[in-house]
């Protein structure tokens, strides 16, 4: 079940531009592995340290931009457009 999830909280976190450390969530890893750090029980501290050390302005700006592209309004508009497209297919 977790393989298909795309947690909205993730976009709230990255909207601050800060590094995000997460467990491996397939959709997040597939889309945003360049700006997200994935950890497990054994490497938690090392990954947090790496996230802090590797943080830079370009990653911060990329995180903020991705968050802007995934607001509730934009997601609702995309869903609406898909529904309309489906309903009015010729």
SVG drawing of the C-alpha trace seen along z (x, -y; Angstrom):
<svg xmlns="http://www.w3.org/2000/svg" viewBox="-19 -29 48 31">
<polyline fill="none" stroke="black" stroke-width="0.4" points="0.0,0.0 2.8,-2.5 4.3,-2.0 1.4,-4.0 1.3,-6.8 2.5,-10.4 2.2,-12.0 1.0,-15.6 2.9,-16.4 6.1,-15.9 5.4,-19.0 4.6,-21.0 8.0,-20.0 10.0,-20.9 8.2,-24.2 10.5,-25.5 13.4,-24.6 15.0,-22.5 16.4,-19.0 13.9,-16.2 14.9,-12.9 12.4,-10.1 11.9,-6.4 11.9,-5.0 8.5,-5.9 8.5,-4.6 6.8,-7.7 9.0,-10.2 12.2,-8.2 11.2,-7.8 10.4,-11.5 12.7,-13.4 15.7,-11.3 18.0,-14.2 16.6,-16.4 15.5,-13.9 17.5,-11.7 16.3,-8.2 17.1,-6.4 16.4,-3.3 16.9,-2.3 20.6,-1.5 21.7,-4.7 19.4,-7.4 22.2,-9.6 24.5,-9.3 21.8,-10.3 20.7,-13.3 24.4,-14.5 24.7,-14.0 21.5,-16.0 22.9,-18.9 26.3,-18.8 25.1,-18.5 22.4,-21.2 23.0,-24.1 21.1,-27.0 20.3,-25.1 18.7,-22.2 16.8,-24.6 15.4,-26.4 14.5,-23.1 12.6,-22.0 10.6,-25.2 9.8,-25.0 8.6,-21.4 6.4,-22.4 4.9,-25.2 4.0,-22.8 2.2,-20.5 -0.1,-22.8 -3.7,-21.7 -5.0,-24.2 -2.7,-22.9 -3.5,-19.3 -7.2,-20.0 -6.9,-21.7 -5.1,-18.8 -7.7,-16.4 -10.5,-18.6 -8.9,-18.8 -8.5,-15.0 -12.1,-14.5 -13.4,-17.0 -11.2,-15.4 -12.6,-12.0 -16.2,-13.1 -16.1,-14.9 -14.1,-12.5 -15.6,-12.3"/>
</svg>
